[in-house]
């Protein structure tokens, strides 16, 4: 039973991350659509609103909830909680906090409130990438990884992502 529950947990992690990666792209496109002429803006905004709502409420939220349910079940079946798993749970708590920030952006954009530029959203989009990188490395390497080197690697990864965003912005112009 353990492996079936674990497989379902992983499947819903993948769909949850897919939703978080794509939703921010849609936020970016919707934000950029606000700069178009009125007719084009209306057409694009209507379409993006439908896509955003279906993705967020139909895929991303259910996946987040099912990830939590199956993850809790896996932890229960696993028995003891080693140190690496406590660290993973702290990262997962951060990931849920990130998810809730996306929900706030979703609610704002659905009301026509665009607080962030497309560039700010591009940077925010990498939040899920950072959590994915940290959690997968931790779960895969477990006790073999030192906390210090793991943190150094994560900071270096974030620096590389930010540099890539800056280069992309330069090339886009």
Secondary structure, DSSP 8 states (H G I E B T S, - for coil): -HHHHHHHHHHHHHHHHHHHHHHHHHHHHHHHHTTS-HHHHHHHHHHHHHHHHHHIIIIIHHHHHHHHHHHHHHHHHH-S--HHHHHHHHHHHHHHHHHHHHHHHHHHHHTT---S-HHHHHHHHHHHHHHHHHHHHHHHHGGGS-HHHHHHHHHHHHHHHHHHHHHHHHHH-
